[in-house]
Amino acid sequence: MSNLRNSVRLAGFLGNQPEVKVVGDNKKLVRVSLATNDTYRNDKGELVKDTQWHNLVLWNKNAQLAEQYLNKGSEITVEGKLTSRSYTDKEGQKRYVTEILVSEILMMGRKV
């Protein structure tokens, strides 16, 4: 059960092209957003579509896979852990970011 303490699984569609960076000693880093959709009926019986956006961070082999095979609109499933960080933006404001540090990725559907 200890593996479930900080575990996230998401399935959705990429909202942008993977952003590739090389950091340190040739380590690859990819950032990309993932949209997950949920549909339900509200109290009036109307169909409501709710989209949530998630920031994904992929390193090394997962980053290479993303760079090589993923595009905006690609359908994927990921597993990883939730991480939070803060930074100060150009205007001096402290900003907070929540990201999914991806440990596994599965490409679904067709290549876009």
Gaussian input, Z-matrix of N, CA and C with variables (Angstrom, degrees):
# hf/3-21g

backbone

0 1
 N
 C     1     B1
 C     2     B2     1     A1
 N     3     B3     2     A2     1     D1
 C     4     B4     3     A3     2     D2
 C     5     B5     4     A4     3     D3
 N     6     B6     5     A5     4     D4
 C     7     B7     6     A6     5     D5
 C     8     B8     7     A7     6     D6
 N     9     B9     8     A8     7     D7
 C    10    B10     9     A9     8     D8
 C    11    B11    10    A10     9     D9
 N    12    B12    11    A11    10    D10
 C    13    B13    12    A12    11    D11
 C    14    B14    13    A13    12    D12
 N    15    B15    14    A14    13    D13
 C    16    B16    15    A15    14    D14
 C    17    B17    16    A16    15    D15
 N    18    B18    17    A17    16    D16
 C    19    B19    18    A18    17    D17
 C    20    B20    19    A19    18    D18
 N    21    B21    20    A20    19    D19
 C    22    B22    21    A21    20    D20
 C    23    B23    22    A22    21    D21
 N    24    B24    23    A23    22    D22
 C    25    B25    24    A24    23    D23
 C    26    B26    25    A25    24    D24
 N    27    B27    26    A26    25    D25
 C    28    B28    27    A27    26    D26
 C    29    B29    28    A28    27    D27
 N    30    B30    29    A29    28    D28
 C    31    B31    30    A30    29    D29
 C    32    B32    31    A31    30    D30
 N    33    B33    32    A32    31    D31
 C    34    B34    33    A33    32    D32
 C    35    B35    34    A34    33    D33
 N    36    B36    35    A35    34    D34
 C    37    B37    36    A36    35    D35
 C    38    B38    37    A37    36    D36
 N    39    B39    38    A38    37    D37
 C    40    B40    39    A39    38    D38
 C    41    B41    40    A40    39    D39
 N    42    B42    41    A41    40    D40
 C    43    B43    42    A42    41    D41
 C    44    B44    43    A43    42    D42
 N    45    B45    44    A44    43    D43
 C    46    B46    45    A45    44    D44
 C    47    B47    46    A46    45    D45
 N    48    B48    47    A47    46    D46
 C    49    B49    48    A48    47    D47
 C    50    B50    49    A49    48    D48
 N    51    B51    50    A50    49    D49
 C    52    B52    51    A51    50    D50
 C    53    B53    52    A52    51    D51
 N    54    B54    53    A53    52    D52
 C    55    B55    54    A54    53    D53
 C    56    B56    55    A55    54    D54
 N    57    B57    56    A56    55    D55
 C    58    B58    57    A57    56    D56
 C    59    B59    58    A58    57    D57
 N    60    B60    59    A59    58    D58
 C    61    B61    60    A60    59    D59
 C    62    B62    61    A61    60    D60
 N    63    B63    62    A62    61    D61
 C    64    B64    63    A63    62    D62
 C    65    B65    64    A64    63    D63
 N    66    B66    65    A65    64    D64
 C    67    B67    66    A66    65    D65
 C    68    B68    67    A67    66    D66
 N    69    B69    68    A68    67    D67
 C    70    B70    69    A69    68    D68
 C    71    B71    70    A70    69    D69
 N    72    B72    71    A71    70    D70
 C    73    B73    72    A72    71    D71
 C    74    B74    73    A73    72    D72
 N    75    B75    74    A74    73    D73
 C    76    B76    75    A75    74    D74
 C    77    B77    76    A76    75    D75
 N    78    B78    77    A77    76    D76
 C    79    B79    78    A78    77    D77
 C    80    B80    79    A79    78    D78
 N    81    B81    80    A80    79    D79
 C    82    B82    81    A81    80    D80
 C    83    B83    82    A82    81    D81
 N    84    B84    83    A83    82    D82
 C    85    B85    84    A84    83    D83
 C    86    B86    85    A85    84    D84
 N    87    B87    86    A86    85    D85
 C    88    B88    87    A87    86    D86
 C    89    B89    88    A88    87    D87
 N    90    B90    89    A89    88    D88
 C    91    B91    90    A90    89    D89
 C    92    B92    91    A91    90    D90
 N    93    B93    92    A92    91    D91
 C    94    B94    93    A93    92    D92
 C    95    B95    94    A94    93    D93
 N    96    B96    95    A95    94    D94
 C    97    B97    96    A96    95    D95
 C    98    B98    97    A97    96    D96
 N    99    B99    98    A98    97    D97
 C   100   B100    99    A99    98    D98
 C   101   B101   100   A100    99    D99
 N   102   B102   101   A101   100   D100
 C   103   B103   102   A102   101   D101
 C   104   B104   103   A103   102   D102
 N   105   B105   104   A104   103   D103
 C   106   B106   105   A105   104   D104
 C   107   B107   106   A106   105   D105
 N   108   B108   107   A107   106   D106
 C   109   B109   108   A108   107   D107
 C   110   B110   109   A109   108   D108
 N   111   B111   110   A110   109   D109
 C   112   B112   111   A111   110   D110
 C   113   B113   112   A112   111   D111
 N   114   B114   113   A113   112   D112
 C   115   B115   114   A114   113   D113
 C   116   B116   115   A115   114   D114
 N   117   B117   116   A116   115   D115
 C   118   B118   117   A117   116   D116
 C   119   B119   118   A118   117   D117
 N   120   B120   119   A119   118   D118
 C   121   B121   120   A120   119   D119
 C   122   B122   121   A121   120   D120
 N   123   B123   122   A122   121   D121
 C   124   B124   123   A123   122   D122
 C   125   B125   124   A124   123   D123
 N   126   B126   125   A125   124   D124
 C   127   B127   126   A126   125   D125
 C   128   B128   127   A127   126   D126
 N   129   B129   128   A128   127   D127
 C   130   B130   129   A129   128   D128
 C   131   B131   130   A130   129   D129
 N   132   B132   131   A131   130   D130
 C   133   B133   132   A132   131   D131
 C   134   B134   133   A133   132   D132
 N   135   B135   134   A134   133   D133
 C   136   B136   135   A135   134   D134
 C   137   B137   136   A136   135   D135
 N   138   B138   137   A137   136   D136
 C   139   B139   138   A138   137   D137
 C   140   B140   139   A139   138   D138
 N   141   B141   140   A140   139   D139
 C   142   B142   141   A141   140   D140
 C   143   B143   142   A142   141   D141
 N   144   B144   143   A143   142   D142
 C   145   B145   144   A144   143   D143
 C   146   B146   145   A145   144   D144
 N   147   B147   146   A146   145   D145
 C   148   B148   147   A147   146   D146
 C   149   B149   148   A148   147   D147
 N   150   B150   149   A149   148   D148
 C   151   B151   150   A150   149   D149
 C   152   B152   151   A151   150   D150
 N   153   B153   152   A152   151   D151
 C   154   B154   153   A153   152   D152
 C   155   B155   154   A154   153   D153
 N   156   B156   155   A155   154   D154
 C   157   B157   156   A156   155   D155
 C   158   B158   157   A157   156   D156
 N   159   B159   158   A158   157   D157
 C   160   B160   159   A159   158   D158
 C   161   B161   160   A160   159   D159
 N   162   B162   161   A161   160   D160
 C   163   B163   162   A162   161   D161
 C   164   B164   163   A163   162   D162
 N   165   B165   164   A164   163   D163
 C   166   B166   165   A165   164   D164
 C   167   B167   166   A166   165   D165
 N   168   B168   167   A167   166   D166
 C   169   B169   168   A168   167   D167
 C   170   B170   169   A169   168   D168
 N   171   B171   170   A170   169   D169
 C   172   B172   171   A171   170   D170
 C   173   B173   172   A172   171   D171
 N   174   B174   173   A173   172   D172
 C   175   B175   174   A174   173   D173
 C   176   B176   175   A175   174   D174
 N   177   B177   176   A176   175   D175
 C   178   B178   177   A177   176   D176
 C   179   B179   178   A178   177   D177
 N   180   B180   179   A179   178   D178
 C   181   B181   180   A180   179   D179
 C   182   B182   181   A181   180   D180
 N   183   B183   182   A182   181   D181
 C   184   B184   183   A183   182   D182
 C   185   B185   184   A184   183   D183
 N   186   B186   185   A185   184   D184
 C   187   B187   186   A186   185   D185
 C   188   B188   187   A187   186   D186
 N   189   B189   188   A188   187   D187
 C   190   B190   189   A189   188   D188
 C   191   B191   190   A190   189   D189
 N   192   B192   191   A191   190   D190
 C   193   B193   192   A192   191   D191
 C   194   B194   193   A193   192   D192
 N   195   B195   194   A194   193   D193
 C   196   B196   195   A195   194   D194
 C   197   B197   196   A196   195   D195
 N   198   B198   197   A197   196   D196
 C   199   B199   198   A198   197   D197
 C   200   B200   199   A199   198   D198
 N   201   B201   200   A200   199   D199
 C   202   B202   201   A201   200   D200
 C   203   B203   202   A202   201   D201
 N   204   B204   203   A203   202   D202
 C   205   B205   204   A204   203   D203
 C   206   B206   205   A205   204   D204
 N   207   B207   206   A206   205   D205
 C   208   B208   207   A207   206   D206
 C   209   B209   208   A208   207   D207
 N   210   B210   209   A209   208   D208
 C   211   B211   210   A210   209   D209
 C   212   B212   211   A211   210   D210
 N   213   B213   212   A212   211   D211
 C   214   B214   213   A213   212   D212
 C   215   B215   214   A214   213   D213
 N   216   B216   215   A215   214   D214
 C   217   B217   216   A216   215   D215
 C   218   B218   217   A217   216   D216
 N   219   B219   218   A218   217   D217
 C   220   B220   219   A219   218   D218
 C   221   B221   220   A220   219   D219
 N   222   B222   221   A221   220   D220
 C   223   B223   222   A222   221   D221
 C   224   B224   223   A223   222   D222
 N   225   B225   224   A224   223   D223
 C   226   B226   225   A225   224   D224
 C   227   B227   226   A226   225   D225
 N   228   B228   227   A227   226   D226
 C   229   B229   228   A228   227   D227
 C   230   B230   229   A229   228   D228
 N   231   B231   230   A230   229   D229
 C   232   B232   231   A231   230   D230
 C   233   B233   232   A232   231   D231
 N   234   B234   233   A233   232   D232
 C   235   B235   234   A234   233   D233
 C   236   B236   235   A235   234   D234
 N   237   B237   236   A236   235   D235
 C   238   B238   237   A237   236   D236
 C   239   B239   238   A238   237   D237
 N   240   B240   239   A239   238   D238
 C   241   B241   240   A240   239   D239
 C   242   B242   241   A241   240   D240
 N   243   B243   242   A242   241   D241
 C   244   B244   243   A243   242   D242
 C   245   B245   244   A244   243   D243
 N   246   B246   245   A245   244   D244
 C   247   B247   246   A246   245   D245
 C   248   B248   247   A247   246   D246
 N   249   B249   248   A248   247   D247
 C   250   B250   249   A249   248   D248
 C   251   B251   250   A250   249   D249
 N   252   B252   251   A251   250   D250
 C   253   B253   252   A252   251   D251
 C   254   B254   253   A253   252   D252
 N   255   B255   254   A254   253   D253
 C   256   B256   255   A255   254   D254
 C   257   B257   256   A256   255   D255
 N   258   B258   257   A257   256   D256
 C   259   B259   258   A258   257   D257
 C   260   B260   259   A259   258   D258
 N   261   B261   260   A260   259   D259
 C   262   B262   261   A261   260   D260
 C   263   B263   262   A262   261   D261
 N   264   B264   263   A263   262   D262
 C   265   B265   264   A264   263   D263
 C   266   B266   265   A265   264   D264
 N   267   B267   266   A266   265   D265
 C   268   B268   267   A267   266   D266
 C   269   B269   268   A268   267   D267
 N   270   B270   269   A269   268   D268
 C   271   B271   270   A270   269   D269
 C   272   B272   271   A271   270   D270
 N   273   B273   272   A272   271   D271
 C   274   B274   273   A273   272   D272
 C   275   B275   274   A274   273   D273
 N   276   B276   275   A275   274   D274
 C   277   B277   276   A276   275   D275
 C   278   B278   277   A277   276   D276
 N   279   B279   278   A278   277   D277
 C   280   B280   279   A279   278   D278
 C   281   B281   280   A280   279   D279
 N   282   B282   281   A281   280   D280
 C   283   B283   282   A282   281   D281
 C   284   B284   283   A283   282   D282
 N   285   B285   284   A284   283   D283
 C   286   B286   285   A285   284   D284
 C   287   B287   286   A286   285   D285
 N   288   B288   287   A287   286   D286
 C   289   B289   288   A288   287   D287
 C   290   B290   289   A289   288   D288
 N   291   B291   290   A290   289   D289
 C   292   B292   291   A291   290   D290
 C   293   B293   292   A292   291   D291
 N   294   B294   293   A293   292   D292
 C   295   B295   294   A294   293   D293
 C   296   B296   295   A295   294   D294
 N   297   B297   296   A296   295   D295
 C   298   B298   297   A297   296   D296
 C   299   B299   298   A298   297   D297
 N   300   B300   299   A299   298   D298
 C   301   B301   300   A300   299   D299
 C   302   B302   301   A301   300   D300
 N   303   B303   302   A302   301   D301
 C   304   B304   303   A303   302   D302
 C   305   B305   304   A304   303   D303
 N   306   B306   305   A305   304   D304
 C   307   B307   306   A306   305   D305
 C   308   B308   307   A307   306   D306
 N   309   B309   308   A308   307   D307
 C   310   B310   309   A309   308   D308
 C   311   B311   310   A310   309   D309
 N   312   B312   311   A311   310   D310
 C   313   B313   312   A312   311   D311
 C   314   B314   313   A313   312   D312
 N   315   B315   314   A314   313   D313
 C   316   B316   315   A315   314   D314
 C   317   B317   316   A316   315   D315
 N   318   B318   317   A317   316   D316
 C   319   B319   318   A318   317   D317
 C   320   B320   319   A319   318   D318
 N   321   B321   320   A320   319   D319
 C   322   B322   321   A321   320   D320
 C   323   B323   322   A322   321   D321
 N   324   B324   323   A323   322   D322
 C   325   B325   324   A324   323   D323
 C   326   B326   325   A325   324   D324
 N   327   B327   326   A326   325   D325
 C   328   B328   327   A327   326   D326
 C   329   B329   328   A328   327   D327
 N   330   B330   329   A329   328   D328
 C   331   B331   330   A330   329   D329
 C   332   B332   331   A331   330   D330
 N   333   B333   332   A332   331   D331
 C   334   B334   333   A333   332   D332
 C   335   B335   334   A334   333   D333

   B1=1.4461
   B2=1.5220
   B3=1.3342
   B4=1.4608
   B5=1.5312
   B6=1.3408
   B7=1.4617
   B8=1.5222
   B9=1.3250
   B10=1.4563
   B11=1.5315
   B12=1.3075
   B13=1.4650
   B14=1.5194
   B15=1.2961
   B16=1.4615
   B17=1.5185
   B18=1.3169
   B19=1.4584
   B20=1.5242
   B21=1.3331
   B22=1.4522
   B23=1.5195
   B24=1.3191
   B25=1.4654
   B26=1.5147
   B27=1.3260
   B28=1.4576
   B29=1.5161
   B30=1.3187
   B31=1.4669
   B32=1.5186
   B33=1.3309
   B34=1.4530
   B35=1.5128
   B36=1.3238
   B37=1.4600
   B38=1.5260
   B39=1.3337
   B40=1.4594
   B41=1.5236
   B42=1.3247
   B43=1.4520
   B44=1.5132
   B45=1.3209
   B46=1.4602
   B47=1.5251
   B48=1.3216
   B49=1.4651
   B50=1.5227
   B51=1.3272
   B52=1.4627
   B53=1.5315
   B54=1.3239
   B55=1.4656
   B56=1.5268
   B57=1.3333
   B58=1.4672
   B59=1.5219
   B60=1.3449
   B61=1.4629
   B62=1.5206
   B63=1.3279
   B64=1.4611
   B65=1.5224
   B66=1.3324
   B67=1.4614
   B68=1.5226
   B69=1.3099
   B70=1.4622
   B71=1.5108
   B72=1.3235
   B73=1.4654
   B74=1.5222
   B75=1.3493
   B76=1.4638
   B77=1.5212
   B78=1.3247
   B79=1.4654
   B80=1.5146
   B81=1.3342
   B82=1.4646
   B83=1.5145
   B84=1.3225
   B85=1.4503
   B86=1.5161
   B87=1.3187
   B88=1.4670
   B89=1.5211
   B90=1.3224
   B91=1.4669
   B92=1.5244
   B93=1.3236
   B94=1.4583
   B95=1.5283
   B96=1.3253
   B97=1.4616
   B98=1.5270
   B99=1.3241
   B100=1.4611
   B101=1.5201
   B102=1.3274
   B103=1.4605
   B104=1.5219
   B105=1.3283
   B106=1.4583
   B107=1.5195
   B108=1.3191
   B109=1.4625
   B110=1.5161
   B111=1.3179
   B112=1.4502
   B113=1.5217
   B114=1.3182
   B115=1.4574
   B116=1.5176
   B117=1.3196
   B118=1.4581
   B119=1.5198
   B120=1.3110
   B121=1.4631
   B122=1.5189
   B123=1.3361
   B124=1.4565
   B125=1.5270
   B126=1.3334
   B127=1.4669
   B128=1.5208
   B129=1.3425
   B130=1.4634
   B131=1.5236
   B132=1.3400
   B133=1.4545
   B134=1.5185
   B135=1.3284
   B136=1.4635
   B137=1.5258
   B138=1.3295
   B139=1.4551
   B140=1.5275
   B141=1.3251
   B142=1.4605
   B143=1.5216
   B144=1.3300
   B145=1.4664
   B146=1.5181
   B147=1.3366
   B148=1.4529
   B149=1.5192
   B150=1.3300
   B151=1.4587
   B152=1.5189
   B153=1.3287
   B154=1.4552
   B155=1.5273
   B156=1.3250
   B157=1.4624
   B158=1.5195
   B159=1.3240
   B160=1.4495
   B161=1.5262
   B162=1.3383
   B163=1.4609
   B164=1.5207
   B165=1.3346
   B166=1.4549
   B167=1.5179
   B168=1.3382
   B169=1.4540
   B170=1.5245
   B171=1.3276
   B172=1.4664
   B173=1.5221
   B174=1.3353
   B175=1.4565
   B176=1.5290
   B177=1.3114
   B178=1.4666
   B179=1.5254
   B180=1.3354
   B181=1.4726
   B182=1.5230
   B183=1.3205
   B184=1.4671
   B185=1.5236
   B186=1.3183
   B187=1.4615
   B188=1.5297
   B189=1.3313
   B190=1.4646
   B191=1.5166
   B192=1.3289
   B193=1.4611
   B194=1.5201
   B195=1.3312
   B196=1.4638
   B197=1.5207
   B198=1.3290
   B199=1.4659
   B200=1.5197
   B201=1.3208
   B202=1.4528
   B203=1.5294
   B204=1.3332
   B205=1.4604
   B206=1.5295
   B207=1.3213
   B208=1.4580
   B209=1.5196
   B210=1.3267
   B211=1.4534
   B212=1.5162
   B213=1.3221
   B214=1.4546
   B215=1.5303
   B216=1.3296
   B217=1.4546
   B218=1.5169
   B219=1.3404
   B220=1.4639
   B221=1.5217
   B222=1.3360
   B223=1.4602
   B224=1.5287
   B225=1.3369
   B226=1.4579
   B227=1.5331
   B228=1.3152
   B229=1.4578
   B230=1.5144
   B231=1.3245
   B232=1.4557
   B233=1.5251
   B234=1.3258
   B235=1.4531
   B236=1.5152
   B237=1.3147
   B238=1.4492
   B239=1.5017
   B240=1.3331
   B241=1.4594
   B242=1.5213
   B243=1.3158
   B244=1.4489
   B245=1.5234
   B246=1.3373
   B247=1.4586
   B248=1.5296
   B249=1.3032
   B250=1.4665
   B251=1.5177
   B252=1.3292
   B253=1.4552
   B254=1.5215
   B255=1.3079
   B256=1.4594
   B257=1.5266
   B258=1.3213
   B259=1.4630
   B260=1.5249
   B261=1.3154
   B262=1.4523
   B263=1.5209
   B264=1.3295
   B265=1.4655
   B266=1.5309
   B267=1.3381
   B268=1.4627
   B269=1.5216
   B270=1.3451
   B271=1.4615
   B272=1.5290
   B273=1.3430
   B274=1.4567
   B275=1.5228
   B276=1.3354
   B277=1.4636
   B278=1.5178
   B279=1.3224
   B280=1.4637
   B281=1.5239
   B282=1.3248
   B283=1.4681
   B284=1.5210
   B285=1.3188
   B286=1.4572
   B287=1.5179
   B288=1.3318
   B289=1.4602
   B290=1.5207
   B291=1.3260
   B292=1.4555
   B293=1.5176
   B294=1.3288
   B295=1.4683
   B296=1.5269
   B297=1.3200
   B298=1.4585
   B299=1.5241
   B300=1.3272
   B301=1.4566
   B302=1.5251
   B303=1.3288
   B304=1.4648
   B305=1.5289
   B306=1.3410
   B307=1.4653
   B308=1.5305
   B309=1.3410
   B310=1.4625
   B311=1.5117
   B312=1.3310
   B313=1.4652
   B314=1.5250
   B315=1.3168
   B316=1.4619
   B317=1.5170
   B318=1.3211
   B319=1.4546
   B320=1.5206
   B321=1.3128
   B322=1.4579
   B323=1.5357
   B324=1.3070
   B325=1.4600
   B326=1.5070
   B327=1.3213
   B328=1.4587
   B329=1.5180
   B330=1.3132
   B331=1.4531
   B332=1.5266
   B333=1.3302
   B334=1.4630
   B335=1.5021
   A1=113.07
   A2=117.96
   A3=119.53
   A4=111.63
   A5=118.09
   A6=120.88
   A7=112.34
   A8=117.87
   A9=121.37
   A10=113.36
   A11=117.79
   A12=120.16
   A13=113.17
   A14=117.68
   A15=121.12
   A16=106.56
   A17=115.35
   A18=121.12
   A19=109.63
   A20=115.60
   A21=121.69
   A22=108.89
   A23=117.00
   A24=122.64
   A25=107.54
   A26=115.28
   A27=120.97
   A28=110.08
   A29=115.68
   A30=121.88
   A31=106.97
   A32=115.20
   A33=118.37
   A34=112.19
   A35=115.04
   A36=122.48
   A37=109.86
   A38=116.18
   A39=120.81
   A40=110.52
   A41=115.76
   A42=120.79
   A43=113.79
   A44=117.01
   A45=120.41
   A46=109.13
   A47=115.37
   A48=120.43
   A49=108.37
   A50=118.57
   A51=120.12
   A52=110.76
   A53=115.89
   A54=122.47
   A55=107.87
   A56=116.42
   A57=122.56
   A58=110.45
   A59=114.98
   A60=121.36
   A61=108.12
   A62=115.60
   A63=121.10
   A64=106.31
   A65=116.07
   A66=121.01
   A67=110.07
   A68=115.93
   A69=120.76
   A70=113.30
   A71=115.28
   A72=122.54
   A73=111.21
   A74=116.79
   A75=123.69
   A76=113.84
   A77=117.78
   A78=121.20
   A79=107.83
   A80=115.84
   A81=120.32
   A82=110.29
   A83=114.14
   A84=123.21
   A85=107.93
   A86=116.55
   A87=121.22
   A88=108.29
   A89=115.60
   A90=122.50
   A91=107.65
   A92=114.91
   A93=120.10
   A94=107.98
   A95=117.03
   A96=120.29
   A97=109.94
   A98=115.26
   A99=122.53
   A100=108.54
   A101=116.62
   A102=122.10
   A103=109.19
   A104=116.01
   A105=120.90
   A106=106.97
   A107=115.72
   A108=121.08
   A109=111.26
   A110=115.03
   A111=122.03
   A112=106.89
   A113=117.15
   A114=120.86
   A115=108.93
   A116=114.88
   A117=121.52
   A118=108.78
   A119=115.25
   A120=120.49
   A121=108.58
   A122=115.39
   A123=119.45
   A124=110.24
   A125=116.86
   A126=120.44
   A127=113.73
   A128=117.89
   A129=122.13
   A130=111.77
   A131=116.55
   A132=120.58
   A133=114.34
   A134=116.43
   A135=121.04
   A136=109.92
   A137=115.05
   A138=120.25
   A139=109.25
   A140=116.84
   A141=122.85
   A142=108.23
   A143=115.61
   A144=121.09
   A145=107.59
   A146=115.91
   A147=122.05
   A148=108.83
   A149=117.26
   A150=122.20
   A151=109.31
   A152=116.29
   A153=122.98
   A154=107.83
   A155=117.26
   A156=122.35
   A157=109.75
   A158=115.94
   A159=123.08
   A160=109.10
   A161=116.71
   A162=122.39
   A163=108.62
   A164=116.67
   A165=121.60
   A166=110.45
   A167=116.01
   A168=122.60
   A169=107.33
   A170=116.13
   A171=121.89
   A172=108.80
   A173=116.29
   A174=122.21
   A175=110.82
   A176=115.79
   A177=125.73
   A178=113.60
   A179=119.26
   A180=120.98
   A181=111.89
   A182=117.10
   A183=119.23
   A184=110.67
   A185=116.98
   A186=121.18
   A187=110.80
   A188=116.97
   A189=120.56
   A190=111.19
   A191=116.78
   A192=121.58
   A193=110.42
   A194=116.72
   A195=121.20
   A196=111.22
   A197=116.26
   A198=120.71
   A199=111.29
   A200=116.35
   A201=121.65
   A202=113.60
   A203=117.41
   A204=119.66
   A205=116.63
   A206=118.72
   A207=119.31
   A208=112.06
   A209=114.34
   A210=122.61
   A211=109.15
   A212=116.50
   A213=120.91
   A214=108.27
   A215=116.92
   A216=121.90
   A217=114.22
   A218=118.63
   A219=120.88
   A220=109.81
   A221=115.64
   A222=120.82
   A223=108.80
   A224=115.66
   A225=119.78
   A226=110.45
   A227=114.68
   A228=122.98
   A229=106.53
   A230=116.78
   A231=120.45
   A232=110.17
   A233=113.62
   A234=121.04
   A235=106.52
   A236=116.69
   A237=120.31
   A238=111.09
   A239=114.98
   A240=119.10
   A241=109.81
   A242=114.70
   A243=123.01
   A244=109.39
   A245=116.05
   A246=120.97
   A247=109.49
   A248=116.08
   A249=121.79
   A250=108.77
   A251=115.35
   A252=120.35
   A253=108.16
   A254=115.47
   A255=120.05
   A256=108.80
   A257=114.89
   A258=121.51
   A259=108.26
   A260=116.40
   A261=121.79
   A262=108.29
   A263=116.48
   A264=120.17
   A265=110.91
   A266=116.35
   A267=122.17
   A268=113.06
   A269=116.64
   A270=121.11
   A271=112.29
   A272=116.73
   A273=120.30
   A274=114.46
   A275=117.84
   A276=122.45
   A277=110.46
   A278=116.81
   A279=120.61
   A280=108.07
   A281=116.08
   A282=122.68
   A283=109.48
   A284=115.44
   A285=121.84
   A286=109.21
   A287=116.34
   A288=122.06
   A289=108.73
   A290=116.05
   A291=121.96
   A292=107.41
   A293=116.53
   A294=121.92
   A295=110.07
   A296=114.69
   A297=121.75
   A298=106.68
   A299=117.16
   A300=122.34
   A301=106.44
   A302=116.44
   A303=122.87
   A304=110.93
   A305=115.07
   A306=120.46
   A307=111.13
   A308=116.95
   A309=121.34
   A310=109.31
   A311=114.31
   A312=119.62
   A313=108.88
   A314=115.17
   A315=121.69
   A316=108.14
   A317=116.63
   A318=120.65
   A319=108.72
   A320=116.27
   A321=122.36
   A322=108.44
   A323=115.61
   A324=119.58
   A325=113.53
   A326=114.46
   A327=120.90
   A328=111.07
   A329=116.02
   A330=121.79
   A331=108.47
   A332=116.72
   A333=122.48
   A334=109.50
   D1=-18.47
   D2=-177.81
   D3=-62.83
   D4=-24.66
   D5=178.03
   D6=-69.00
   D7=-16.40
   D8=-177.32
   D9=-91.00
   D10=-2.13
   D11=-175.50
   D12=-62.94
   D13=-39.78
   D14=177.41
   D15=-139.28
   D16=77.38
   D17=-175.92
   D18=-129.86
   D19=131.99
   D20=-179.28
   D21=-129.14
   D22=134.79
   D23=172.22
   D24=-128.26
   D25=128.58
   D26=-179.00
   D27=-136.33
   D28=145.92
   D29=173.25
   D30=-129.00
   D31=131.24
   D32=-179.16
   D33=-175.75
   D34=-159.43
   D35=-175.51
   D36=-121.63
   D37=140.59
   D38=178.68
   D39=-69.12
   D40=135.13
   D41=-178.50
   D42=-94.81
   D43=-7.30
   D44=179.32
   D45=-156.51
   D46=171.14
   D47=175.14
   D48=-69.39
   D49=142.04
   D50=175.94
   D51=-58.18
   D52=131.74
   D53=178.32
   D54=-95.59
   D55=112.78
   D56=-173.28
   D57=-100.77
   D58=133.67
   D59=174.77
   D60=-134.25
   D61=149.33
   D62=172.60
   D63=-110.19
   D64=125.28
   D65=-177.89
   D66=-125.70
   D67=154.91
   D68=176.95
   D69=55.46
   D70=-134.66
   D71=-178.74
   D72=-85.08
   D73=66.98
   D74=178.54
   D75=59.59
   D76=33.16
   D77=173.95
   D78=-85.66
   D79=131.18
   D80=179.45
   D81=-90.90
   D82=140.23
   D83=177.76
   D84=-130.34
   D85=131.30
   D86=176.32
   D87=-124.04
   D88=133.94
   D89=172.46
   D90=-117.52
   D91=137.68
   D92=-179.84
   D93=-156.71
   D94=152.86
   D95=177.77
   D96=-101.05
   D97=145.83
   D98=-178.80
   D99=-123.63
   D100=130.11
   D101=176.87
   D102=-100.41
   D103=128.38
   D104=172.13
   D105=-113.65
   D106=138.89
   D107=-176.01
   D108=-116.23
   D109=141.23
   D110=176.12
   D111=-133.24
   D112=136.85
   D113=176.29
   D114=-121.61
   D115=143.22
   D116=177.99
   D117=-156.10
   D118=168.59
   D119=176.83
   D120=-103.76
   D121=131.79
   D122=179.08
   D123=-79.56
   D124=-175.48
   D125=-176.84
   D126=-66.56
   D127=-14.30
   D128=175.97
   D129=-93.53
   D130=-0.65
   D131=-179.62
   D132=84.85
   D133=5.69
   D134=179.86
   D135=-81.53
   D136=142.04
   D137=178.13
   D138=-77.26
   D139=126.34
   D140=-178.74
   D141=-118.23
   D142=130.81
   D143=176.55
   D144=-106.79
   D145=123.34
   D146=-179.34
   D147=-113.81
   D148=121.00
   D149=178.76
   D150=-109.31
   D151=128.84
   D152=175.61
   D153=-111.97
   D154=139.89
   D155=179.51
   D156=-108.12
   D157=136.67
   D158=-177.48
   D159=-127.41
   D160=137.76
   D161=177.37
   D162=-91.53
   D163=120.13
   D164=178.89
   D165=-103.01
   D166=143.43
   D167=174.75
   D168=-126.31
   D169=124.34
   D170=-179.42
   D171=-122.65
   D172=138.70
   D173=-179.72
   D174=-119.21
   D175=154.58
   D176=169.56
   D177=49.70
   D178=-115.95
   D179=-174.51
   D180=-63.21
   D181=-39.72
   D182=177.08
   D183=-65.60
   D184=-35.99
   D185=177.49
   D186=-66.29
   D187=-41.50
   D188=177.56
   D189=-63.03
   D190=-41.65
   D191=178.01
   D192=-61.67
   D193=-45.26
   D194=179.76
   D195=-62.98
   D196=-44.61
   D197=-179.83
   D198=-61.35
   D199=-39.96
   D200=-174.18
   D201=-79.63
   D202=-38.23
   D203=-168.22
   D204=-118.52
   D205=-14.62
   D206=-173.94
   D207=-102.96
   D208=144.53
   D209=177.99
   D210=-138.16
   D211=167.53
   D212=174.32
   D213=-53.10
   D214=130.37
   D215=179.72
   D216=94.83
   D217=-11.81
   D218=178.67
   D219=-61.28
   D220=139.83
   D221=176.83
   D222=-94.75
   D223=125.38
   D224=-178.54
   D225=-138.07
   D226=162.12
   D227=168.87
   D228=-122.85
   D229=135.04
   D230=-179.63
   D231=-128.47
   D232=155.76
   D233=171.53
   D234=-130.95
   D235=141.62
   D236=-179.46
   D237=-176.12
   D238=-155.70
   D239=179.31
   D240=-131.13
   D241=153.31
   D242=-179.13
   D243=-81.75
   D244=130.53
   D245=177.41
   D246=-131.34
   D247=151.95
   D248=177.53
   D249=-129.86
   D250=146.98
   D251=176.77
   D252=-151.01
   D253=166.00
   D254=176.97
   D255=-132.32
   D256=158.11
   D257=177.32
   D258=-153.81
   D259=164.59
   D260=176.69
   D261=-104.67
   D262=124.83
   D263=-177.48
   D264=-80.32
   D265=-178.41
   D266=-175.33
   D267=-62.58
   D268=-26.62
   D269=179.75
   D270=-88.72
   D271=4.29
   D272=179.10
   D273=85.20
   D274=6.60
   D275=179.13
   D276=-84.51
   D277=137.07
   D278=176.44
   D279=-80.72
   D280=127.66
   D281=-178.89
   D282=-117.36
   D283=148.92
   D284=179.26
   D285=-119.17
   D286=139.20
   D287=-177.92
   D288=-131.36
   D289=135.08
   D290=172.39
   D291=-111.51
   D292=130.62
   D293=-175.62
   D294=-133.91
   D295=160.39
   D296=172.44
   D297=-104.39
   D298=117.69
   D299=174.87
   D300=-86.09
   D301=105.42
   D302=-170.61
   D303=-77.74
   D304=128.48
   D305=176.04
   D306=-106.04
   D307=-27.49
   D308=177.64
   D309=-139.75
   D310=145.51
   D311=178.83
   D312=-136.78
   D313=139.70
   D314=178.40
   D315=-129.16
   D316=122.23
   D317=179.22
   D318=-83.25
   D319=130.82
   D320=-178.06
   D321=-112.63
   D322=162.19
   D323=172.18
   D324=60.64
   D325=-153.72
   D326=-176.68
   D327=-92.87
   D328=157.59
   D329=175.75
   D330=-75.20
   D331=131.91
   D332=-178.30
   D333=-92.77

